[in-house]
Amino acid sequence: MKEIQEIVPRRRFHTNEYLNMLGIASIPPLVSPVDRGLDPLAFESHLEQSARLISVIKLSMGSWLVAGENAIRQKISSARRYKIPVVAGATPFEIALNAHRLSDYLDLCSDIGMTRIECGFRIMNESHRPQAIVRAAAVRELQVQYELRRQPTGLSLWSALDSLIDDGKEWIEAGAVQLIVKAFEGTSRSGLFNYGGELNIYYADQFAKTFGLHSIMFEAPDAQSQFSLLDHFGADVHLCNVSFEDLLSVEGYRRGLHFSSFARQHFNVQATDGRATEEAANVKASA
């Protein structure tokens, strides 16, 4: 019986080549996923699949403080191998301030391998002003990002907007690398999105206009918020608090590869060599 020979193509086709043929430009990493407690193997698998799309990974809340320390160090080491920064979420920072343990917290973040810390509320104590915190972090080779939050003063959304922008300016001037705009504020869910999940366009535009899309990350924890921000700002918007499970869907939408974004003008793909028109004519002729 004659042995069957395996047929191997002379060349391999690659996804990036095909995207180039569609006219989809290379996009820098513009999504910051949130890790709420993935195990090291799952974390590594997500990086293998999506590392080139990720700008910075956020370790959420205090999950990294209660997990096995070796596992956390392993995950941060994996991110560093892929040259992806890792940021500790804002809640442990707030706890450290309230417990008068900021120096110890910064020492821990530095030693465990964090790239950044996230700060998350207006600080009235002079020793804890933005300049002092950014300086203390820098001494430990840590960057700072700041989450813009409405303060519990009873101000309306519109009255609070100017206060948030002033807050952001102070942190950027102090040396914070990025600002985060929260998706929802309090039980009313008023803020970037209302209770129905609709984007507050004026609110979002004020932050983008003031700071530029390169300095702002918009929280987008679900598909509606993710797609709304991409629809409004286009492919250059920086999204954060995206789950690892949603990451590829978000980035497919960003590139016009999702069924909903394909028809939208600023996501519309075009073949780069004119073959699309020719192929369409052939399909029509054969129909």
C-alpha positions in Angstrom: 0.0 0.0 0.0 1.4 3.3 -1.1 2.2 5.7 1.8 0.2 8.9 1.8 2.5 12.0 1.7 1.5 15.0 3.8 1.2 18.1 1.7 2.9 21.0 3.4 2.4 24.5 1.9 5.6 26.2 0.8 4.8 29.3 2.9 2.7 29.9 6.0 0.0 32.6 6.0 -0.1 34.9 9.0 -3.0 36.8 10.7 -1.0 40.1 10.7 -0.5 39.8 7.0 -4.1 39.3 6.4 -5.1 42.3 8.6 -2.7 44.4 6.5 -4.4 43.2 3.3 -7.7 44.4 4.8 -6.1 47.8 5.5 -6.3 47.4 9.3 -3.4 49.5 10.6 -1.3 48.2 13.5 -2.7 49.6 16.7 -0.6 50.2 19.8 -1.7 48.5 23.1 -4.8 50.4 24.3 -6.5 48.1 26.7 -5.9 47.6 30.4 -7.4 44.3 31.6 -8.2 43.7 35.3 -7.1 40.6 37.1 -9.5 39.7 39.9 -7.7 36.5 40.9 -6.6 34.4 38.0 -4.3 31.5 38.8 -0.8 31.8 37.5 -1.3 29.3 34.7 -4.5 31.0 33.4 -2.8 34.4 33.7 0.2 33.1 31.7 -2.2 31.7 29.0 -4.0 35.0 28.7 -0.6 36.8 28.2 0.5 34.3 25.6 -2.7 35.0 23.7 -3.1 38.7 24.2 0.1 40.3 25.4 0.6 42.5 22.3 -2.8 44.1 22.9 -2.3 45.0 26.6 -1.0 48.4 27.8 -1.0 47.7 31.6 -2.5 45.0 33.8 -4.4 46.0 37.0 -4.4 43.7 40.0 -7.8 44.4 41.4 -8.6 45.5 44.9 -6.8 43.5 47.6 -6.9 40.2 45.9 -3.1 40.1 45.4 -2.6 40.7 49.1 -4.5 37.6 50.2 -3.4 35.2 47.4 -0.3 33.0 47.9 2.7 35.4 47.5 4.7 33.1 45.3 1.8 32.9 42.9 1.5 36.7 42.8 5.2 37.1 42.2 5.1 34.5 39.5 2.3 36.4 37.7 4.1 39.7 37.9 7.2 38.1 36.6 5.3 36.7 33.7 3.9 40.2 32.8 7.4 41.6 33.0 8.7 38.9 30.6 6.1 40.2 28.1 7.2 43.8 29.0 3.7 44.6 30.4 3.5 47.0 33.3 1.5 45.9 36.4 -0.5 48.3 38.6 -1.9 47.7 42.1 -5.5 48.9 42.4 -6.5 51.9 44.4 -8.2 50.3 47.4 -5.0 49.0 49.1 -3.5 52.4 48.7 -6.4 54.0 50.5 -6.1 51.4 53.3 -2.4 52.1 53.6 -3.0 55.8 54.0 -5.8 55.3 56.6 -3.5 52.9 58.5 -0.5 55.3 58.3 1.4 52.6 56.4 2.0 54.3 53.1 5.8 53.8 53.2 5.4 50.1 54.0 2.9 49.7 51.2 5.1 51.4 48.7 8.0 49.2 49.8 5.9 46.1 49.4 4.7 47.1 45.9 8.3 47.8 44.8 9.7 44.6 46.2 6.9 42.4 44.8 7.5 43.8 41.3 4.7 46.3 40.7 5.3 48.9 38.0 2.6 51.3 39.2 0.3 52.1 42.1 -3.2 53.5 41.6 -4.4 56.3 43.9 -8.1 57.0 44.2 -9.3 60.0 46.2 -8.6 63.6 47.0 -6.0 63.9 49.7 -6.3 66.9 52.1 -3.3 66.2 54.3 -0.3 68.3 53.1 2.1 65.4 53.6 0.0 63.3 51.3 -0.4 65.8 48.5 0.0 64.4 44.9 3.6 65.7 44.6 4.7 64.0 47.8 3.1 60.7 46.8 4.5 60.7 43.3 7.9 61.5 44.7 7.7 58.7 47.3 6.7 56.3 44.6 9.4 57.4 42.3 12.1 56.8 44.9 11.0 53.2 44.8 10.9 53.2 40.9 7.1 53.1 40.9 4.8 55.1 38.6 1.5 56.5 39.7 -1.9 56.6 38.0 -4.9 58.4 39.5 -8.6 57.4 39.5 -10.9 60.4 39.3 -13.7 60.1 41.7 -16.5 62.4 42.8 -16.2 63.3 46.4 -19.1 62.8 48.8 -20.0 66.5 49.0 -23.5 66.4 47.6 -22.4 68.2 44.4 -24.3 67.4 41.2 -22.6 65.6 38.4 -22.1 68.9 36.5 -20.8 70.8 39.5 -18.4 68.0 40.3 -17.0 67.8 36.8 -14.9 71.0 37.2 -13.6 69.6 40.5 -12.6 66.3 38.9 -10.8 68.1 36.1 -8.9 70.3 38.6 -8.0 67.1 40.5 -6.7 65.5 37.4 -4.6 68.5 36.5 -3.0 68.5 39.9 -2.0 64.8 39.6 -0.7 65.1 36.0 1.4 68.2 37.0 2.7 66.2 40.0 3.9 63.4 37.6 1.1 60.9 37.4 1.4 58.9 34.1 -2.4 58.5 33.5 -5.8 59.3 34.8 -8.8 56.9 35.0 -12.4 58.1 34.5 -14.8 55.9 36.5 -17.6 54.2 34.6 -20.2 54.6 37.4 -20.4 56.8 40.5 -22.3 55.5 43.6 -25.6 53.7 43.7 -27.1 56.1 41.2 -24.5 54.9 38.7 -24.3 58.5 37.5 -21.0 59.5 35.9 -19.5 58.4 32.6 -22.6 56.1 32.1 -26.1 56.5 33.5 -28.1 53.8 35.2 -29.3 52.5 31.7 -25.7 52.2 30.6 -25.9 55.1 28.2 -22.7 57.1 27.6 -22.7 60.7 28.9 -21.0 62.2 25.8 -20.5 65.7 27.2 -18.9 64.3 30.4 -16.6 62.0 28.5 -15.6 64.7 26.0 -14.6 67.2 28.7 -11.9 64.8 30.0 -10.7 63.9 26.5 -10.5 67.6 25.5 -8.7 68.6 28.7 -6.2 65.8 29.0 -6.1 64.1 25.6 -6.8 60.5 24.9 -3.2 59.5 25.5 -3.4 60.6 29.2 -6.9 59.2 30.0 -8.2 55.7 30.5 -11.9 55.2 30.6 -13.4 52.4 32.7 -15.3 50.0 30.5 -16.3 46.9 32.6 -19.0 45.5 30.2 -19.7 45.2 26.5 -22.1 48.1 26.4 -19.6 50.5 28.0 -16.8 49.2 25.8 -18.6 49.4 22.5 -20.1 52.8 23.4 -16.7 54.4 24.1 -15.2 52.9 20.9 -18.2 54.1 18.9 -17.8 57.6 20.2 -14.0 58.1 20.3 -12.9 55.6 17.7 -10.0 53.2 17.8 -7.6 55.5 19.7 -9.5 55.4 23.0 -7.8 53.7 26.0 -10.1 51.3 27.9 -9.5 49.9 31.4 -11.1 47.5 33.8 -11.8 45.1 30.9 -12.0 41.5 31.9 -9.4 39.1 30.4 -12.3 37.1 29.0 -13.7 40.2 27.1 -10.3 41.5 25.9 -10.2 39.9 22.5 -13.8 40.8 21.8 -13.0 44.4 22.6 -9.9 44.5 20.4 -11.8 42.8 17.6 -14.4 45.5 17.8 -11.7 48.2 17.9 -10.4 46.9 14.5 -13.8 46.6 12.8 -13.7 42.8 13.0 -16.8 42.5 15.2 -20.2 42.2 13.4 -21.4 45.4 15.1 -18.4 47.6 14.3 -17.8 46.4 10.8 -20.5 48.6 9.4 -19.4 51.7 11.2 -17.5 54.2 9.2 -14.5 54.7 11.5 -14.1 50.9 11.8 -14.7 50.1 8.1 -11.9 47.9 6.6 -10.8 48.2 3.0 -8.6 45.8 1.0 -5.3 47.5 0.3 -4.6 46.0 -3.2 -7.9 46.5 -5.0 -8.9 42.9 -4.9 -12.0 43.5 -2.9 -13.8 45.2 -5.8 -12.6 42.4 -8.2 -13.7 39.6 -5.9 -17.1 41.3 -5.3 -17.6 41.5 -9.1 -16.7 37.9 -9.5 -19.2 36.8 -6.7 -21.9 39.0 -8.3 -21.2 37.4 -11.8 -21.4 33.9 -10.5 -24.6 34.5 -8.5 
